[in-house]
Amino acid sequence: MNTVAGPRNSITDVVGVLVGHQHSLDPDATLGSGAATGCTVLRVPGGATASVDVRGGGPGTRETDLLDPGNTVRRLNAVLLSGGSAYGLAAADGVMRWLEEHGEGIPMDPTDPTRVVPIVPGAVIFDLPVGAWHIRPTADFGFLAAEAAAVDFARGSVGAGTGARAGSIKGGVGSASVYFTDGPAAGITVGALIVANPVGSVFDPRTGLPWGAGTDGAERFGLRPAAAGTLAAANALPVKGTVLNTTIGVVATDAALDPAGCRRLAATAHDGLARAIRPAHSPLDGDTLFALATGTASPSAPAFPLPPAFPADLLVLDELCTAAAVCVERAIVDAILSATAVAGIPSYTDLFGG
């Protein structure tokens, strides 16, 4: 398959997807004092077909059962990604309030279009020790993040990534996209948005290069192996020292997938997470990836027919799944390279340069 990055190299290259952040960050925040948390909302005006795949041993989630392909509701209106551990799920109430005020949701009364029920699944990371334990995202955070949702958005130590830690270094929000120029998926875009907060390492202790640069090569990201002294200092950093962590995110495509196709997209997207974080999916993480399909693309006709026992979009789905893993891998690298130090947690670029 031949692909290129989308014009923004972002999940919002998928037409119909918007991203907004809201966070609170004190410049003098430390581990245990000040504000250093936030949330990120991915909003899809008009809704999108969706599913989810939860792999970590300690997930903090909302409405994931609803996204099982065997269940009734097939579409969502927004996804919440939040700091604050289980407390941060409260931010989804604010997202629902914003959507209701704008008429977005499942219409429940044909005589009154204001009577809607917005569908807002969500997942959280454990960032409570970064900043003050009792400062965490609220419903107002969710409302403001939904209000801020746009095609262009910041990356790094923002939104849900404000208090994120990736192993021994600063984590954050990252994104990437892939556009198919030919093949069965020609004309289709896949994108990913990731909040990197794993207990596992995100860089190779032998070279200092991000694990996630392995598929594309360090040159793609303008990186080179670290000098011996720099590497020794990075490897001497204390381990994260918490039993709760988690990497969460969303993969999106403008292809027209059903819920089962979205579930497969979410499942294979985890391959990218496992390439970029070692170990991944541990009992100490709640790794969760949502997948959604807007159906706004107009792909070309299949190159050749498939046996009737196979889904008609099988070859397209296969290429989208491969791209989803690549996008997640690149988005994790983007999160690490975009992050800035918070609460004394050094960033990758502080240690190794950019």
C-alpha positions as CSV (number, residue, x, y, z in Angstrom):
1,M,0.0,0.0,0.0
2,N,1.1,3.6,-0.7
3,T,0.3,6.2,1.9
4,V,1.3,9.7,3.0
5,A,0.7,11.6,6.1
6,G,-2.4,13.8,6.1
7,P,-2.0,17.6,5.7
8,R,-2.0,18.1,9.5
9,N,-0.6,14.6,10.4
10,S,-3.5,14.6,12.8
11,I,-6.6,12.7,13.6
12,T,-8.6,15.8,12.4
13,D,-7.4,14.9,8.9
14,V,-10.4,12.6,9.1
15,V,-13.2,14.9,8.0
16,G,-15.8,15.4,10.7
17,V,-13.5,14.9,13.7
18,L,-12.7,17.8,16.0
19,V,-10.5,17.9,19.1
20,G,-10.5,20.3,22.1
21,H,-8.6,20.5,25.4
22,Q,-9.2,22.0,28.8
23,H,-6.6,21.9,31.6
24,S,-5.4,23.5,34.7
25,L,-1.6,23.9,35.1
26,D,0.3,25.9,37.7
27,P,3.8,26.9,36.6
28,D,5.1,25.9,40.0
29,A,3.2,22.6,40.3
30,T,5.1,19.7,41.9
31,L,4.4,16.1,42.7
32,G,1.8,16.7,45.3
33,S,1.0,20.4,45.0
34,G,-0.6,22.8,42.5
35,A,-2.8,22.1,39.5
36,A,-1.6,19.8,36.7
37,T,-4.4,17.9,35.1
38,G,-7.0,18.2,32.3
39,C,-9.1,16.5,29.7
40,T,-9.4,16.2,25.9
41,V,-12.6,15.8,24.0
42,L,-12.9,14.4,20.5
43,R,-16.2,15.6,19.1
44,V,-17.9,14.3,15.9
45,P,-20.8,16.6,14.8
46,G,-23.6,14.4,13.5
47,G,-22.1,11.3,15.2
48,A,-20.0,8.3,14.1
49,T,-20.2,4.5,14.2
50,A,-17.8,3.3,16.9
51,S,-16.5,0.5,19.1
52,V,-13.7,0.0,21.6
53,D,-11.0,-2.4,22.7
54,V,-9.8,-2.5,26.4
55,R,-6.5,-4.3,27.0
56,G,-5.0,-3.0,30.2
57,G,-5.6,-4.7,33.6
58,G,-6.8,-1.5,35.4
59,P,-9.1,0.4,33.1
60,G,-11.2,3.5,34.1
61,T,-13.9,3.8,31.5
62,R,-17.5,4.9,30.7
63,E,-20.0,3.6,28.2
64,T,-17.7,0.9,26.8
65,D,-20.3,-1.9,27.1
66,L,-22.5,0.2,24.9
67,L,-20.0,0.0,22.1
68,D,-20.0,-3.8,21.9
69,P,-21.0,-4.6,18.3
70,G,-23.8,-6.8,19.6
71,N,-25.5,-4.0,21.5
72,T,-28.2,-1.6,20.2
73,V,-26.7,1.8,20.0
74,R,-24.3,2.0,17.1
75,R,-23.1,5.6,17.1
76,L,-21.4,8.1,19.5
77,N,-21.3,11.9,19.5
78,A,-18.0,12.5,21.4
79,V,-15.2,10.7,23.3
80,L,-13.8,11.9,26.6
81,L,-10.1,11.3,27.4
82,S,-9.3,12.6,30.9
83,G,-6.9,12.8,33.7
84,G,-8.0,12.5,37.3
85,S,-8.4,8.7,37.4
86,A,-12.0,7.6,38.1
87,Y,-12.8,11.1,39.3
88,G,-12.1,12.4,35.8
89,L,-15.0,10.5,34.4
90,A,-17.2,13.4,35.8
91,A,-15.9,15.5,32.9
92,A,-18.2,13.5,30.6
93,D,-21.2,15.2,32.2
94,G,-20.0,18.5,30.9
95,V,-19.5,17.1,27.4
96,M,-23.1,15.8,27.5
97,R,-24.3,19.2,28.6
98,W,-22.6,20.9,25.7
99,L,-24.0,18.4,23.2
100,E,-27.5,18.6,24.6
101,E,-27.4,22.4,24.4
102,H,-26.4,22.1,20.7
103,G,-29.0,19.4,19.8
104,E,-26.4,16.6,19.4
105,G,-27.4,13.1,20.5
106,I,-29.9,10.3,19.9
107,P,-33.3,12.0,19.2
108,M,-35.8,10.5,21.6
109,D,-39.0,12.5,20.9
110,P,-40.1,13.1,17.2
111,T,-42.2,16.1,18.4
112,D,-39.4,17.8,20.3
113,P,-35.9,17.9,18.7
114,T,-34.3,19.2,22.0
115,R,-34.9,15.9,23.7
116,V,-31.7,14.0,22.8
117,V,-29.4,11.7,24.7
118,P,-25.7,12.3,23.8
119,I,-23.5,9.3,23.7
120,V,-20.1,10.1,25.3
121,P,-17.9,7.1,26.0
122,G,-14.7,7.9,27.9
123,A,-11.5,6.7,29.5
124,V,-9.1,8.1,32.1
125,I,-5.5,8.1,33.0
126,F,-4.1,8.0,36.6
127,D,-2.3,11.3,37.1
128,L,-3.4,12.2,40.6
129,P,0.1,12.3,42.1
130,V,1.2,15.0,39.6
131,G,0.0,18.2,41.2
132,A,-2.4,18.2,44.1
133,W,-4.3,15.0,44.6
134,H,-7.6,16.8,45.0
135,I,-7.4,18.8,41.8
136,R,-8.9,16.8,39.0
137,P,-11.1,17.5,35.9
138,T,-14.8,18.4,36.5
139,A,-17.9,18.6,34.4
140,D,-16.9,22.2,33.6
141,F,-13.6,20.9,32.1
142,G,-15.5,18.6,29.8
143,F,-17.9,21.4,28.7
144,L,-15.1,23.8,27.9
145,A,-13.1,21.1,26.0
146,A,-16.1,20.3,23.9
147,E,-16.6,24.0,23.3
148,A,-13.0,24.3,22.2
149,A,-13.1,21.4,19.8
150,A,-11.6,22.3,16.4
151,V,-9.6,21.0,13.5
152,D,-6.4,22.5,14.9
153,F,-5.3,21.6,18.4
154,A,-2.2,21.6,20.6
155,R,-0.1,18.5,21.4
156,G,2.2,17.6,24.3
157,S,1.6,18.5,27.9
158,V,-2.0,19.7,27.3
159,G,-5.5,18.5,27.9
160,A,-5.6,15.0,29.2
161,G,-1.8,14.8,28.8
162,T,-1.0,17.7,31.2
163,G,-0.1,15.4,34.1
164,A,0.8,12.3,32.0
165,R,4.1,10.5,32.6
166,A,5.5,8.0,30.2
167,G,7.7,5.7,32.2
168,S,10.4,7.8,33.7
169,I,9.7,10.9,31.5
170,K,6.9,13.3,30.6
171,G,4.0,11.9,28.6
172,G,1.4,13.8,26.8
173,V,-1.0,14.0,23.8
174,G,0.1,13.1,20.4
175,S,-1.5,12.5,17.0
176,A,-0.8,11.2,13.5
177,S,-2.6,10.3,10.3
178,V,-2.3,8.2,7.1
179,Y,-3.9,8.9,3.7
180,F,-4.1,6.1,1.1
181,T,-3.0,7.1,-2.3
182,D,-3.8,3.8,-4.0
183,G,-4.9,0.2,-3.4
184,P,-8.3,-1.0,-2.0
185,A,-8.4,1.9,0.5
186,A,-7.4,4.7,-1.9
187,G,-8.9,8.0,-0.9
188,I,-9.4,7.0,2.8
189,T,-7.8,8.6,5.8
190,V,-7.0,7.0,9.2
191,G,-5.9,9.0,12.2
192,A,-5.0,8.5,15.9
193,L,-5.0,10.6,19.0
194,I,-3.2,9.2,22.0
195,V,-2.6,10.2,25.6
196,A,0.6,8.5,26.6
197,N,0.8,7.7,30.4
198,P,2.3,4.2,30.6
199,V,4.2,2.5,33.3
200,G,6.4,1.0,30.6
201,S,9.3,2.6,28.9
202,V,8.9,4.7,25.7
203,F,12.6,4.7,24.7
204,D,15.3,2.1,24.1
205,P,17.8,2.2,27.0
206,R,20.5,1.1,24.5
207,T,20.1,4.1,22.1
208,G,17.7,6.6,23.7
209,L,15.5,6.4,20.6
210,P,11.8,6.1,21.1
211,W,10.6,2.5,20.7
212,G,7.9,3.9,18.4
213,A,10.5,5.1,15.9
214,G,11.4,1.5,15.1
215,T,9.0,1.0,12.2
216,D,9.6,4.3,10.4
217,G,13.2,4.8,11.4
218,A,14.7,7.6,13.6
219,E,15.4,9.8,10.6
220,R,11.6,10.3,10.1
221,F,11.5,12.1,13.4
222,G,14.9,13.9,13.1
223,L,16.4,11.8,15.8
224,R,19.8,10.0,16.3
225,P,21.2,7.7,19.0
226,A,22.2,9.5,22.2
227,A,25.7,10.0,23.4
228,A,26.9,7.7,26.2
229,G,26.7,10.3,28.9
230,T,23.3,11.5,28.0
231,L,22.0,7.9,27.8
232,A,23.5,7.1,31.2
233,A,21.7,10.1,32.8
234,A,18.4,9.1,31.2
235,N,18.7,5.5,32.3
236,A,19.4,6.6,35.8
237,L,16.0,8.4,36.2
238,P,13.8,6.8,38.9
239,V,11.1,4.5,37.7
240,K,7.6,5.8,37.8
241,G,6.7,4.4,41.2
242,T,3.0,4.1,40.9
243,V,0.7,1.1,40.4
244,L,-1.8,3.0,38.2
245,N,-1.0,4.4,34.8
246,T,-2.7,3.9,31.4
247,T,-2.4,4.9,27.8
248,I,-5.7,5.8,26.1
249,G,-6.8,7.1,22.7
250,V,-9.0,7.1,19.7
251,V,-8.4,5.9,16.1
252,A,-10.7,7.3,13.4
253,T,-11.3,6.8,9.8
254,D,-13.6,8.4,7.1
255,A,-14.4,5.0,5.7
256,A,-17.9,3.6,6.2
257,L,-17.4,0.8,8.7
258,D,-20.0,-1.1,10.8
259,P,-19.5,-1.6,14.6
260,A,-17.7,-4.9,14.0
261,G,-15.3,-3.2,11.6
262,C,-14.6,-0.5,14.2
263,R,-14.0,-3.2,16.8
264,R,-11.4,-4.8,14.6
265,L,-9.8,-1.4,13.9
266,A,-9.5,-0.7,17.7
267,A,-8.1,-4.2,18.3
268,T,-5.3,-3.9,15.7
269,A,-4.5,-0.3,16.7
270,H,-3.2,-1.8,20.0
271,D,-0.4,-3.3,17.9
272,G,1.0,0.2,17.5
273,L,0.7,0.8,21.3
274,A,2.7,-2.4,21.9
275,R,5.4,-1.4,19.5
276,A,5.9,2.0,21.1
277,I,5.6,1.1,24.8
278,R,7.4,-1.7,26.6
279,P,5.8,-3.4,28.4
280,A,2.3,-2.6,27.2
281,H,-1.1,-3.8,28.4
282,S,0.2,-4.6,31.9
283,P,-1.8,-5.2,35.1
284,L,-0.7,-1.7,36.1
285,D,-2.2,0.0,33.0
286,G,-5.8,0.5,31.7
287,D,-4.9,0.7,28.1
288,T,-8.1,1.5,26.1
289,L,-8.5,2.5,22.4
290,F,-11.8,3.7,20.9
291,A,-12.3,3.4,17.1
292,L,-14.8,5.4,15.1
293,A,-15.8,5.7,11.4
294,T,-17.5,8.8,10.0
295,G,-18.2,7.4,6.5
296,T,-17.4,10.7,4.8
297,A,-14.9,9.3,2.3
298,S,-15.7,8.1,-1.2
299,P,-13.4,5.1,-1.8
300,S,-12.9,3.5,-5.2
301,A,-14.6,0.3,-6.2
302,P,-13.0,-3.0,-5.1
303,A,-10.3,-4.2,-7.4
304,F,-11.7,-7.7,-7.5
305,P,-14.6,-9.6,-6.1
306,L,-14.4,-11.6,-2.9
307,P,-16.1,-14.9,-2.1
308,P,-19.7,-14.2,-0.8
309,A,-18.7,-15.6,2.6
310,F,-16.4,-12.6,3.2
311,P,-17.4,-9.1,4.0
312,A,-17.4,-6.8,1.0
313,D,-15.1,-4.4,2.7
314,L,-12.6,-7.0,3.9
315,L,-9.6,-5.8,1.9
316,V,-10.3,-2.2,2.8
317,L,-10.6,-3.1,6.5
318,D,-7.3,-5.0,6.3
319,E,-5.4,-1.9,5.1
320,L,-7.1,0.4,7.6
321,C,-6.1,-1.9,10.4
322,T,-2.5,-1.8,9.3
323,A,-2.6,2.0,9.1
324,A,-4.3,2.3,12.5
325,A,-1.4,0.5,14.2
326,V,1.1,2.8,12.4
327,C,-0.8,5.9,13.4
328,V,-0.9,4.9,17.1
329,E,2.8,4.2,17.0
330,R,3.6,7.5,15.5
331,A,1.1,9.4,17.8
332,I,2.9,8.0,20.8
333,V,6.2,9.3,19.5
334,D,4.6,12.6,18.8
335,A,3.3,12.8,22.3
336,I,6.7,12.1,23.8
337,L,8.5,14.6,21.5
338,S,5.8,17.3,22.0
339,A,5.7,17.0,25.8
340,T,7.3,19.6,28.0
341,A,8.4,19.2,31.6
342,V,5.8,19.5,34.3
343,A,6.1,19.2,38.1
344,G,9.8,18.3,37.7
345,I,9.2,15.4,35.3
346,P,11.7,15.9,32.5
347,S,10.7,15.7,28.9
348,Y,12.3,13.6,26.2
349,T,13.7,16.7,24.5
350,D,15.1,17.9,27.9
351,L,17.1,14.7,28.1
352,F,18.0,13.9,24.4
353,G,17.3,17.1,22.5
354,G,14.9,17.5,19.6
